[in-house]
Amino acid sequence: MKNKITKLNDIFGAFFKSTTLDMQSIDSVVIELENYLKCSNIKHHSSEVDFYQYDEFVSKVLSRFEDKHKALDQDVTIIIPSRSGELVVSALNKLGENKFNIVVALNNTDFEKEKSIILENLDIQNKPKIIEHFFPKGVNFSFAEICNTAAKKYAKTKFLLFFNDDLLISKDELIRLTAYIEFNIIGAVAPVLKWPSDVVQNGGIFGGIHRNKLPGLYGRGLQYADINQMPLTCDAVTGACLMLRAEQFFKMKGFDEEKFAIAYNDVDLGYRLNESGLHTISMNHISAVHIEGATRGTGLGNDNPKEEVEISHRFSEYAQKVIPKRIQLILDPESSDFLYANQHPTFDYRNQNVVVFTHNMKLEGASRIAYDTAKVLSDSGFNVSILALEGGERLRDYQSFADNIHICGWDYFTNSNRRAAVSMWLQQHDISLVIANTVICSAALYPVTSGLKCKQINYIHESESFDHHLCHFGGYWVDQSALSIKNNFNVFVSRYTVNVYRYLLNDSNWTILYNYFVEQDLTQNKIKTQGYNFVTVGSVCERKNQKMVFDALDYFEKKEIPATFTLVGARNDQYANEIKSALESRTYLFSKLKIIDETPEVSPYYEKADIFISFSNMESFPITLLEASSHNLILMSTALFGAKEMIVEGVNGFLFEPNNVESMYKSFDKLLDDDFDKLKSSSKTLLKLWPNDKEFNCAITNLIKRK
C-alpha cells in the first residue's frame, strides 16, 4: 500500500512533470534541473493525485546531478550530541573513512569513560573532536542548546549536519545531500529514516496532521519499498540527520532553545525556513537507518507536554504565513486507513437565513454543541432558526435568540405529513443553509434539502456507523444517511471518528472541528480530602457503562485504599435505578459511591475530584474530558476515538480497554505508582492543544463563510 499525496506543492515533482523526459538525454535534464533550482521563485504545481512517481530515469538524473554537485567532505561539519560512546562508534564506523569535520558533544554522562570508548573502538582514521557539553543552570537536557552551542563554536564549514548518534548511513550516501543544499532556494534536506526492519519512520514532516495541529510523518509504518521515493517537498525535515548551509542556520538563529529544547525543534526550524521563502525537502531516494530513541527514549509519552502545545500553536502561526504542504497520511499506527489533511471550501449561500437542526434540546454533549453553534451564528449576524426532533431543558435558551423554532417530533421518520410540513417551513423562511447536528438529523433532512435550493452541512458527533443509529427507522433512512454524508459537507469532532465514515468521503467534503473547553478560574486552593476522588460526568446509561464503577470500587476495597466515585448525570430510568439498587445491596469500608441527578451545574463536582474516569463503551470526542482537564484533573478513560487523541498514556492520564476489568485494574496500578502532581499539571498543560470557546466560535463562523 502506498501513501497518496493530495494537493501537494512539490518542487521536484513539478519539475519532472513539466519536463519532456523521453525526448532528452540524462545530461540535458540535469542541466534543466540546475537552472530550475537556481530560479529564486520556483512556481509550485498542485497535484490532485499521486505525486510524480520515482522511476529508473529519475534515479539516473538525480544520481548524475549529485555526482556533479556534491561537495567535498571537508565542506561539512557534523555535530553529534550523545551520552553513549558505543552508539557514536557504531555511527562513525558505519559512516566509513571520511574527511568530515566531526564534533561529538558528550553530555549527561561519564565523559572520560565514553570518550575512551570512542577513541579505542573507532575503525576510521578521521577521529572526531570530542567535547564535554555542560548545560546552563536549571537545564537537564536540551538538544537545541547542544546543537546551537556546538555549531557556533566549531562549524567553520559551508555545510552543517545535525546527526543523531543512533543513525546509520554511509559516507557515500550522506555526501549526496550536499548536492541539493548548495542551491539557495533549498533551506534544509534530510534522508528518509528507516528502522532496521526497512519500515519507514520519517519520509518528511507535515504540520497540522495529528492531535489538533501536531505534525505527521510521511510513510511512517510502511515498508520503504511501498512509498514513493521521490524527493518530497514538506513543511520540515527530521533533525536526526538534518543538513543545511551553516550561514542559513545562523541567519535563522539556530534551533529555538526556549520553546523546543527537546522535541519539535526540527519542525519549528522547518516552519521558519518555509516562512522565509525556502523549501525543506525529504530526499526519500537516500535512506538512513535510525534506531529511534536509543539514547533518550521515543517521543511517545517522553516529550515535554508544553512543547506539544507550543508546536500546535506554532503551526497556527505558520499556516497564516505559508500554505502548508498537504498530504494524505496513515491515520494512526493501529490502522491502515488514510486520513486527508484538507482545507474546507467556502460555500455559496443566497442569504443569511440558517437553520440548526438538532435531535433534542437536552443537556447532552452533542445537543450543547448544536446550541453553541446556533448562538455563535446568531451573534455573528445570521438569521438563525431552530428545528428539533425533541425539546428539552435548553428550549428557553433557544427562545432568547432564535427567529423561529419548530419541533417536528420523532414520528417525522414515519409520517410523510411531518416531512412535508418541515419542507414548507424551510421554504416559508427562505432558508439557504441547514446545519444538521448528528447523523440522525443528517439523514432526516437530506430528502428535503436535496429537493430544495438549500445547502446542508452535517455535524457528525457519533463514533458508531450511521446504520447503528438509523436501522430501527428502516433501510430507507440508512440509505439517506449514506447519501447525505457522501453528497454534503461534513464536520467531525475527532480524527478517529472520520475513519468510521471514510469510504463516503473525498478530499473536499469534510473537516474536523474539535469540541472546545472553557478556561476555569482555579485560584482557590482545592481542599485535599483523604484517598482518591474520582468523578464521571454524563448521562447515566448503558452506552456509558457506569455499572463498571462497581468493579472500580472493588479494586480499591481489596487494596484497602480510600476512594470515592461520583457519578453525575442520573435520570429517573431503569439503568440508573439498577445502579442505585445495586449500591444499596453492597457494603464498603474504604470505597464510596455517590450518584448525582442530571444537572447543568457540573463544575462543583469536578472541583471536588482529582481524577476523571469514563467507563463508556462508545464515545467520539467527549466534552467531559475537556471539562475535566480544564479543572486540572487526571484523565482515565476507555481507549475510544477522541480519548485516544486527548490522553497521552502516563503523561496526563491512562487508557484502558472498554468493558475490560483487568485492563482497568492495570491502569489503576499505574495511577497509584505515578507522580500524582505531575499528571495533573500535564493534564492542564495539554488542554491547550484543543480549541477554547473563542477559537471554537471563530471556527464556526469561518466554517460557513460565504464566497
KOLNU-797974 format. One line per 10 residues: number of its first residue (from 1); their letters; for each residue x negated, y negated, z negated of C-alpha. Coordinates in steps of 0.1 Angstrom, whole numbers, plus 5000, padded with zeros to 4 digits. Layout:
<semars>
NUM	a	X:Y:Z  ...;
</semars>
This chain:
<semars>
1	mknkitklnd	5000:5000:5000  4986:4966:5009  4992:4933:4992  5011:4910:5015  5004:4873:5019  5031:4848:5025  5028:4811:5034  4991:4811:5027  4969:4782:5037  4938:4803:5047;
11	ifgaffkstt	4909:4787:5065  4892:4819:5077  4925:4834:5088  4934:4802:5106  4900:4802:5124  4903:4838:5137  4939:4833:5147  4931:4803:5168  4900:4818:5185  4903:4840:5216;
21	ldmqsidsvv	4881:4867:5203  4884:4892:5232  4871:4866:5257  4839:4857:5238  4807:4872:5226  4799:4875:5189  4773:4848:5191  4797:4823:5207  4823:4830:5180  4796:4824:5153;
31	ielenylkcs	4788:4790:5169  4825:4782:5168  4828:4792:5132  4798:4770:5123  4814:4740:5140  4847:4748:5123  4831:4748:5088  4813:4716:5095  4845:4698:5100  4854:4678:5069;
41	nikhhssevd	4892:4680:5074  4899:4716:5083  4936:4720:5091  4954:4747:5072  4977:4771:5090  5006:4787:5072  5014:4823:5078  5048:4839:5071  5034:4875:5073  5001:4893:5065;
51	fyqydefvsk	4971:4870:5069  4946:4878:5096  4935:4915:5094  4899:4923:5088  4886:4944:5116  4853:4956:5132  4849:4924:5153  4855:4901:5124  4829:4922:5104  4803:4917:5131;
61	vlsrfedkhk	4810:4880:5134  4806:4874:5096  4775:4897:5094  4758:4877:5123  4769:4844:5107  4754:4855:5073  4721:4866:5088  4718:4832:5105  4728:4810:5075  4719:4829:5043;
71	aldqdvtiii	4694:4811:5020  4661:4823:5006  4661:4839:4972  4641:4810:4958  4670:4787:4965  4693:4804:4940  4693:4801:4902  4712:4830:4885  4725:4823:4849  4734:4854:4829;
81	psrsgelvvs	4750:4849:4794  4746:4881:4774  4742:4897:4740  4732:4931:4754  4697:4938:4767  4709:4972:4781  4736:4955:4803  4711:4930:4816  4687:4958:4825  4714:4976:4844;
91	alnklgenkf	4725:4945:4863  4690:4934:4873  4678:4968:4883  4709:4972:4905  4700:4938:4920  4666:4951:4930  4635:4933:4939  4641:4896:4945  4627:4861:4941  4657:4845:4924;
101	nivvalnntd	4653:4821:4895  4670:4842:4868  4678:4829:4834  4692:4852:4807  4708:4833:4778  4709:4857:4749  4734:4847:4722  4750:4861:4690  4725:4889:4689  4691:4901:4677;
111	fekeksiile	4671:4880:4701  4637:4897:4698  4652:4932:4700  4673:4925:4731  4645:4906:4748  4622:4936:4743  4648:4960:4757  4650:4938:4788  4613:4934:4794  4604:4970:4787;
121	nldiqnkpki	4630:4986:4809  4632:4964:4840  4621:4982:4872  4616:4949:4891  4586:4926:4893  4606:4894:4891  4611:4890:4853  4638:4867:4842  4633:4837:4819  4649:4849:4786;
131	iehffpkgvn	4661:4822:4763  4679:4823:4729  4710:4802:4730  4724:4786:4698  4759:4774:4698  4768:4740:4683  4780:4740:4647  4815:4754:4644  4814:4773:4678  4813:4811:4675;
141	fsfaeicnta	4812:4817:4713  4817:4796:4744  4810:4810:4779  4814:4775:4792  4789:4759:4769  4763:4786:4776  4766:4781:4813  4766:4743:4812  4736:4741:4789  4715:4766:4808;
151	akkyaktkfl	4724:4750:4842  4714:4715:4831  4681:4728:4817  4670:4754:4842  4689:4750:4875  4664:4733:4898  4675:4751:4930  4701:4742:4957  4725:4770:4947  4738:4781:4913;
161	lffnddllis	4753:4815:4905  4770:4824:4872  4766:4861:4867  4782:4885:4841  4758:4910:4825  4783:4938:4833  4782:4932:4870  4765:4955:4896  4756:4942:4931  4726:4945:4953;
171	kdelirltay	4704:4915:4962  4712:4920:4999  4749:4917:4992  4746:4888:4969  4725:4866:4991  4752:4868:5018  4773:4845:4997  4749:4816:5003  4757:4815:5040  4791:4800:5032;
181	iefniigava	4784:4778:5003  4759:4759:5025  4789:4742:5042  4801:4712:5023  4838:4720:5028  4835:4751:5007  4834:4745:4969  4828:4779:4955  4827:4816:4966  4826:4849:4949;
191	pvlkwpsdvv	4827:4886:4960  4857:4908:4953  4853:4926:4920  4860:4963:4916  4859:4988:4888  4836:5018:4892  4866:5037:4904  4868:5014:4935  4900:4999:4922  4902:4961:4927;
201	qnggifggih	4900:4938:4897  4899:4904:4914  4902:4895:4950  4910:4858:4945  4928:4838:4918  4962:4822:4925  4978:4798:4900  5013:4799:4887  5019:4836:4892  5024:4853:4858;
211	rnklpglygr	5039:4844:4824  5051:4809:4833  5023:4794:4853  4994:4817:4843  4972:4828:4872  4974:4861:4890  4947:4881:4909  4950:4893:4945  4946:4930:4949  4944:4939:4912;
221	glqyadinqm	4952:4976:4907  4949:4986:4943  4922:5007:4959  4896:4985:4977  4904:5002:5010  4940:4992:5007  4935:4954:5005  4928:4931:5034  4890:4925:5032  4891:4891:5049;
231	pltcdavtga	4876:4861:5032  4906:4847:5013  4913:4811:5005  4926:4809:4970  4931:4785:4941  4900:4797:4922  4874:4825:4922  4861:4847:4895  4835:4833:4871  4819:4867:4868;
241	clmlraeqff	4800:4861:4900  4807:4825:4910  4784:4807:4934  4784:4770:4943  4760:4742:4951  4742:4730:4920  4748:4694:4930  4785:4701:4932  4787:4718:4898  4770:4688:4881;
251	kmkgfdeekf	4793:4665:4900  4823:4683:4886  4807:4680:4852  4805:4718:4849  4829:4740:4831  4854:4724:4806  4839:4734:4772  4867:4717:4752  4898:4733:4767  4884:4765:4782;
261	aiayndvdlg	4854:4777:4761  4861:4814:4766  4886:4821:4793  4901:4804:4824  4871:4781:4828  4866:4795:4863  4903:4789:4871  4901:4753:4859  4869:4747:4879  4886:4761:4910;
271	yrlnesglht	4916:4738:4905  4892:4708:4902  4873:4718:4933  4905:4721:4953  4918:4688:4939  4886:4672:4952  4893:4685:4987  4871:4715:4988  4880:4752:4992  4874:4782:4970;
281	ismnhisavh	4870:4814:4989  4870:4850:4976  4847:4868:5000  4865:4901:5000  4843:4918:5026  4815:4915:5000  4820:4936:4968  4806:4939:4933  4813:4964:4906  4824:4948:4873;
291	iegatrgtgl	4827:4968:4841  4852:4942:4829  4849:4933:4792  4819:4955:4785  4804:4927:4764  4833:4908:4749  4863:4929:4755  4891:4924:4780  4912:4892:4781  4944:4911:4771;
301	gndnpkeeve	4950:4900:4735  4915:4887:4733  4917:4853:4748  4925:4822:4727  4962:4815:4729  4955:4778:4732  4936:4784:4764  4965:4802:4779  4987:4772:4771  4961:4748:4785;
311	ishrfseyaq	4957:4767:4818  4995:4768:4821  4997:4730:4817  4967:4726:4839  4985:4744:4868  5014:4719:4865  4989:4691:4870  4972:4709:4898  5005:4716:4916  5012:4678:4915;
321	kvipkriqli	4980:4671:4935  4975:4701:4957  4999:4725:4973  4989:4758:4956  4980:4787:4978  5010:4811:4979  5006:4848:4977  5027:4879:4971  5012:4898:4942  5018:4931:4924;
331	ldpessdfly	5044:4923:4897  5025:4940:4868  5003:4970:4862  5033:4992:4854  5049:4986:4888  5041:4990:4925  5067:4964:4933  5058:4929:4947  5067:4895:4935  5067:4864:4956;
341	anqhptfdyr	5054:4832:4942  5076:4809:4963  5089:4774:4962  5126:4770:4965  5141:4749:4992  5162:4717:4989  5199:4720:4997  5223:4700:5018  5255:4691:5000  5284:4670:5012;
351	nqnvvvfthn	5288:4652:4979  5281:4652:4941  5310:4675:4932  5297:4706:4914  5314:4735:4896  5297:4756:4869  5314:4790:4868  5308:4810:4836  5321:4843:4823  5331:4828:4789;
361	mklegasria	5326:4798:4767  5313:4817:4736  5282:4813:4715  5261:4837:4737  5228:4830:4753  5240:4831:4789  5270:4810:4780  5248:4785:4763  5227:4781:4795  5259:4775:4815;
371	ydtakvlsds	5269:4748:4791  5235:4732:4792  5233:4733:4830  5267:4716:4832  5258:4689:4807  5225:4681:4824  5242:4678:4858  5269:4656:4843  5243:4633:4826  5224:4632:4860;
381	gfnvsilale	5254:4617:4878  5271:4648:4892  5308:4652:4890  5310:4684:4871  5340:4707:4868  5341:4740:4848  5355:4773:4860  5356:4802:4835  5370:4837:4832  5375:4832:4795;
391	ggerlrdyqs	5375:4804:4769  5356:4803:4737  5340:4781:4710  5324:4758:4735  5356:4747:4751  5358:4715:4732  5322:4706:4741  5330:4711:4778  5361:4689:4774  5339:4660:4763;
401	fadnihicgw	5323:4655:4797  5338:4678:4824  5360:4662:4851  5382:4694:4853  5384:4727:4835  5401:4758:4849  5402:4791:4830  5413:4818:4855  5413:4849:4833  5397:4883:4838;
411	dyftnsnrra	5426:4895:4859  5410:4874:4886  5394:4907:4898  5427:4924:4902  5451:4896:4911  5448:4881:4945  5470:4852:4935  5445:4842:4909  5418:4841:4935  5439:4821:4959;
421	avsmwlqqhd	5445:4796:4931  5408:4792:4925  5402:4787:4962  5428:4760:4962  5414:4744:4931  5379:4742:4947  5393:4726:4978  5415:4702:4959  5385:4688:4941  5363:4689:4972;
431	islviantvi	5336:4710:4956  5304:4713:4976  5283:4734:4952  5291:4761:4927  5266:4775:4902  5278:4810:4893  5264:4819:4859  5258:4857:4855  5260:4885:4880  5298:4889:4873;
441	csaalypvts	5305:4853:4883  5283:4855:4914  5303:4884:4927  5337:4870:4917  5333:4837:4936  5315:4850:4967  5346:4860:4986  5359:4825:4980  5329:4803:4987  5318:4823:5017;
451	glkckqinyi	5350:4812:5034  5347:4776:5024  5322:4748:5031  5308:4753:4997  5272:4763:4987  5267:4788:4959  5238:4793:4936  5237:4824:4914  5222:4821:4879  5212:4857:4870;
461	hesesfdhhl	5206:4865:4833  5212:4902:4834  5184:4927:4835  5207:4956:4844  5215:4962:4881  5246:4944:4893  5267:4976:4896  5263:4982:4859  5285:4951:4852  5309:4954:4881;
471	chfggywvdq	5315:4991:4888  5345:4992:4864  5361:4965:4886  5357:4987:4916  5334:4993:4945  5346:4962:4964  5332:4939:4937  5299:4958:4936  5295:4951:4973  5304:4914:4968;
481	salsiknnfn	5277:4911:4942  5251:4925:4965  5262:4903:4994  5263:4872:4971  5227:4878:4959  5215:4886:4994  5231:4856:5011  5229:4829:4984  5201:4812:4965  5194:4829:4931;
491	vfvsrytvnv	5179:4817:4898  5164:4843:4875  5153:4839:4839  5124:4864:4839  5099:4877:4864  5106:4912:4853  5143:4907:4860  5135:4897:4896  5123:4932:4901  5158:4947:4895;
501	yryllndsnw	5171:4928:4925  5140:4925:4946  5154:4946:4976  5181:4920:4980  5157:4890:4980  5135:4874:5006  5107:4848:5001  5131:4818:5002  5163:4827:4983  5152:4828:4947;
511	tilynyfveq	5132:4811:4920  5126:4816:4883  5137:4792:4856  5128:4804:4822  5151:4797:4792  5139:4768:4770  5131:4760:4734  5138:4730:4712  5110:4717:4690  5116:4722:4653;
521	dltqnkiktq	5106:4699:4625  5087:4723:4602  5072:4696:4580  5088:4711:4549  5069:4740:4534  5087:4773:4535  5094:4788:4501  5075:4820:4500  5095:4850:4488  5084:4884:4479;
531	gynfvtvgsv	5079:4910:4506  5086:4909:4544  5115:4888:4556  5130:4898:4590  5158:4882:4609  5176:4893:4641  5200:4868:4658  5225:4877:4685  5259:4893:4690  5260:4924:4668;
541	cerknqkmvf	5269:4950:4694  5260:4984:4708  5239:4968:4736  5217:4951:4710  5214:4983:4690  5213:4967:4655  5221:5001:4639  5184:5008:4643  5179:4984:4613  5186:5014:4590;
551	daldyfekke	5155:5032:4604  5136:5000:4597  5149:4999:4561  5139:5035:4556  5103:5027:4567  5098:5000:4540  5118:5020:4514  5095:5050:4518  5064:5028:4515  5079:5010:4485;
561	ipatftlvga	5073:4977:4502  5099:4949:4496  5116:4939:4529  5147:4920:4537  5165:4923:4571  5192:4897:4580  5215:4904:4610  5231:4872:4623  5260:4874:4648  5285:4899:4634;
571	rndqyaneik	5320:4898:4648  5351:4915:4635  5349:4945:4657  5342:4982:4654  5304:4982:4659  5298:4955:4632  5323:4972:4608  5305:5005:4613  5272:4989:4602  5289:4973:4571;
581	salesrtylf	5304:5007:4562  5271:5025:4566  5254:4999:4543  5280:5004:4516  5272:5042:4516  5234:5036:4511  5213:5026:4481  5179:5009:4484  5153:4999:4458  5129:4980:4480;
591	sklkiidetp	5148:4972:4512  5177:4949:4516  5201:4942:4545  5222:4910:4549  5250:4908:4575  5260:4873:4586  5290:4865:4608  5285:4848:4642  5277:4811:4638  5263:4783:4659;
601	evspyyekad	5241:4773:4629  5213:4798:4631  5183:4776:4621  5187:4782:4583  5183:4820:4589  5151:4815:4610  5138:4792:4583  5141:4818:4556  5123:4845:4577  5088:4853:4586;
611	ifisfsnmes	5094:4878:4614  5119:4880:4641  5129:4915:4653  5150:4927:4682  5163:4963:4685  5180:4957:4718  5184:4984:4744  5187:4958:4772  5176:4922:4774  5164:4898:4801;
621	fpitlleass	5147:4868:4785  5162:4863:4751  5167:4828:4739  5164:4841:4704  5126:4849:4710  5121:4812:4719  5141:4801:4689  5121:4824:4666  5088:4813:4679  5098:4776:4675;
631	hnlilmstal	5103:4784:4638  5068:4798:4636  5079:4834:4633  5060:4866:4642  5078:4883:4671  5088:4920:4672  5109:4934:4700  5117:4964:4721  5095:4963:4752  5121:4949:4777;
641	fgakemiveg	5117:4924:4805  5113:4889:4791  5100:4902:4758  5070:4918:4776  5063:4883:4791  5065:4865:4759  5049:4888:4734  5012:4895:4736  5005:4926:4716  4986:4918:4684;
651	vngflfepnn	4984:4881:4692  5019:4867:4685  5037:4899:4677  5043:4936:4686  5064:4956:4711  5080:4990:4706  5099:5013:4729  5137:5009:4730  5156:5033:4706  5123:5049:4696;
661	vesmyksfdk	5119:5051:4658  5084:5064:4659  5072:5036:4682  5088:5010:4659  5071:5025:4629  5037:5022:4647  5045:4986:4653  5053:4981:4616  5019:4998:4607  5002:4972:4629;
671	lldddfdklk	5021:4944:4613  5011:4955:4578  4974:4957:4589  4971:4924:4608  4964:4889:4598  4999:4875:4590  4990:4838:4592  4971:4842:4624  5000:4860:4641  5024:4832:4630;
681	sssktllklw	5000:4805:4642  4996:4822:4676  5034:4825:4679  5039:4788:4677  5009:4781:4700  5020:4805:4728  5055:4790:4726  5041:4760:4746  5038:4783:4776  5075:4780:4781;
691	pndkefncai	5097:4751:4790  5110:4728:4763  5145:4712:4766  5133:4682:4785  5114:4703:4810  5144:4725:4815  5166:4695:4821  5142:4683:4848  5140:4717:4864  5178:4719:4866;
701	tnlikrk	5181:4686:4884  5152:4694:4907  5167:4728:4915  5198:4713:4931  5182:4682:4946  5197:4673:4979  5178:4669:5012;
</semars>
